[in-house]
Amino acid sequence: MNSQPKNPPPANIAPNPGTVTRLESGEILKGANTVEIEHAGQRYLLRVTRENKLILTK
């Protein structure tokens, strides 16, 4: 029997309430223009536009 939680908590939770974790977009994109993000069983696309802006879509 598997005793692991169905939805484990996010790995990158800020240690103190009120603090914000900052990541560089390059850490997420790793040279790609589009990356898939799974959150709560849903898939999202994070992409870089021609104007070098970020867009997150479901």
C-alpha positions in Angstrom: 0.0 0.0 0.0 1.3 3.5 -0.9 1.2 5.9 2.0 2.5 9.0 0.0 0.2 12.0 -0.1 -1.8 12.4 -3.3 -0.7 15.9 -3.9 2.7 16.6 -2.3 3.3 20.2 -1.2 5.2 22.5 -3.6 9.0 22.2 -3.2 9.7 25.9 -3.3 7.6 27.3 -0.4 8.8 30.6 1.0 10.2 29.9 4.6 8.4 32.9 6.2 5.0 34.2 5.5 5.2 37.5 3.6 8.5 36.6 1.8 8.6 36.0 -1.9 10.8 33.5 -3.6 12.4 35.1 -6.7 13.6 33.0 -9.7 15.2 34.2 -12.9 13.1 33.3 -16.0 16.1 31.5 -17.4 16.1 29.1 -14.5 12.6 28.1 -15.5 12.8 28.2 -19.3 16.4 26.8 -19.5 16.9 28.3 -23.0 13.4 27.3 -24.4 10.7 29.7 -25.5 7.9 27.6 -23.9 7.7 25.4 -20.8 4.8 23.3 -19.5 3.9 23.7 -15.9 1.7 21.3 -14.0 -0.2 22.6 -11.1 -3.0 20.9 -9.2 -3.5 18.4 -12.0 -3.8 21.1 -14.7 -1.3 21.9 -17.4 -0.2 25.5 -18.1 2.1 26.9 -20.8 4.6 29.6 -19.9 5.9 31.2 -23.1 8.1 34.1 -24.1 6.5 36.5 -26.7 8.3 38.2 -29.6 8.3 41.3 -27.4 10.2 39.3 -24.7 7.2 39.3 -22.3 6.0 36.2 -20.4 2.5 34.8 -20.9 1.0 32.0 -18.8 -2.0 30.2 -20.4 -4.1 27.2 -19.4 
